[in-house]
Amino acid sequence: MVERRFRRLAVVGIAVAALVLLSAKVLNADDPRDPCQAPSAAPPAETALMPAGLSFDEIGMVTRVRKDGRYIMVHGGTTKPIDEVTVLIQDAVAAAGYRPAGMDNEGFEAEVFFTAGSYAAGQALVRRAGCKGRWDIDLVLIDRHVVPSRGE
C-alpha cells in the first residue's frame, strides 16, 4: 500500500514537473522581454515618420519610430562595435540635414549630439543591450520643419 502511494506520488510529481517545464517553454517563446530574441523591424508606416534622408541601412535595424509633436524618436539596434556605430549615426543624421555637435563615448554607452541651425536638435544614445554583442539605439530629433523661428 505504501509502495502504491509512493508510485502515485512519483507519477504525479513527474507529470507536474513536465507540465511546468512545458508551460515555461511555451510562455517564454514569445516573451518580448527576452533580450536575445531576434528584433522585428518597424513597419513602413512608422519608418515613414523618419526625417527625409535618415537611414539606418549602414547602422542596423530600426525597430520603432514615434512622433510626438515636434520630436521624432527612432529606436533600433545593431551588432556593430560602439565606436563604429557612433560614427555611422553621425553620418546618417547629417544626411538628414542635422549637424553633429559632439559625442561622449564611454565604451559601454555613448551619446551623440546634433544641432539644426542655432538649435540643439537631438541626441542619440547607444547602450549595451541585454544580449551579448548587441547595442540598443535611442535617437531623438527635433523635426526641423516644426522648429520655431528665432522670434518665438
Buried (B, 14 or more C-beta within 10 A) or exposed (E): EEEEEEEEEEEEEEEEEEEEEEEEEEEEEEEEEEBEBEBEEBEEEBBEBBBEEBEBEBBBBBBBBEBEEEEBBBBBBBEBEBEEBBBBBBEBBBBBBBEBBEBEBEEEBBBBBBBBEEBEBBBBBBBBBEBEEBBBBBBBBBBBEEBEEEEE
